[in-house]
């Protein structure tokens, strides 16, 4: 039996040569061995344990009975393990067999023989490669819907990190996964290979019902009546009428939840396709059979469950849920008036939101593009040079050249659009007037900051004189923090009102849009009036007016704002001729849109524009105290 000694000179084997020596240790001794000790041979050739003068990880060959050639032990800083070493031709393969805590020496010998046999038969291939292949095969065979979606999300996260995708792409797929995981849908934890056609169709229908019940377009009292019906989206018209629905409300009921379902199962289809492509690549590289052959979601396409473009357009028309504003029906004039005359009410409480919506209309911007705009002179030179932020520049004089774009006139730059590309466009007359109002409001607020901060700090000092209670002092200090936050928000064209805003800029227009719909007569449920309006409808409005006034090429430039392909500098996006044509186009379209309401024209114009007759342009009725829209509802 090996004995434990202090360091002695009975062994002349250095640490670096220990792997050449054979030692015989018991399972108990192997588990107790650390890098601070080492096996050695005494004068009689017996294994003893001595202090290790150089406490670093080391290896030695096992000399117990039955040990295969090349079998040994690795002693490391975090534990000890069995290993085997085998030479095949010019190649040497070393394989870790597992921890000495998890198997005995005899068991390790048997595993080593199997690994040696595999190395020889495979011509020197490492068993670790085989094990990795087996893990990939097993993973592919047993992969669940949730795992597929998570891989898709990981891929999107990487693209977002590389600047190739926007963060809301990931959020959308995360929402799809959350829907698939709902109890009533129940697909998330099912293995893909076990999914059946009937199971997927059932989940599709279950999600339609689930999304309908969460919809904000269906009256609350009607939802349970619909849910009680099988395939409630294809009932005879008289059954909808019996539920109290008519006209466009029937169309909204028939389409309720379908958009969420289409997005969710399209995401699932893409997620499974990504896993299948990777599995085919792995199988080809490893010379094995593909573990999973078919995407079961593809069977849904045979049923034509997804709506086509024509079907969607027809639904939007009948349900009145996509509504570009018009001149003939008076909707644009009415919405413009309700916005402009709401702006200065309640001490300009709605000014930021109103200006945001007006500029969304005049620029045809997407919902989140304008919210992140900063004033050009508040942006650092580094951010300007690297195009890291969106900005607005108001030209001091009409022909002045912007230092970044080298183009004349006021302009707006979007650094992070829907497709992750940069865009910029000219700011025409009325948009410039609105921005000047914004800038003047910002300057007024900024001018008050020093006195507000002085008052806040004096208040803190007064409180400290009267109490040592930290809660009372902290309450007073919150006003200092509020003023500091307000100062930081001065860089935004559309600053958030609340200091609790995470972004610091305006972000949610649901409440004011609902109020505008009421003011404009687009929402009155007592009269069964419920005409939708969204920021994207404002973008569609610009498109409608632009198409009526000019050719398709310039309309495309106005709505798409000429895309940077990733190789061009921002100064190359428009040549002088194109930029001039675009300025003229925006000026022409916004004049036609604003002139639909002479009252709005007269409020916004300067002395250089004519006064329009307001006789036939009625004053709007502005309602107050309206309930804000709740978030978290599904369309």
Beta strands, then each sheet from edge to edge (+ up, - down):
strand 1: 3-4
strand 2: 22-23
strand 3: 37-41
strand 4: 47-51
strand 5: 58-62
strand 6: 71-75
strand 7: 80-88
strand 8: 91-99
strand 9: 373-375
strand 10: 390-393
strand 11: 411-414
strand 12: 423-426
strand 13: 523-524
strand 14: 529-530
sheet 1: 1+ 4+ 3-
sheet 2: 2+ 5+ 6- 7+ 8-
sheet 3: 9+ 10+ 11- 12+
sheet 4: 13+ 14-
end
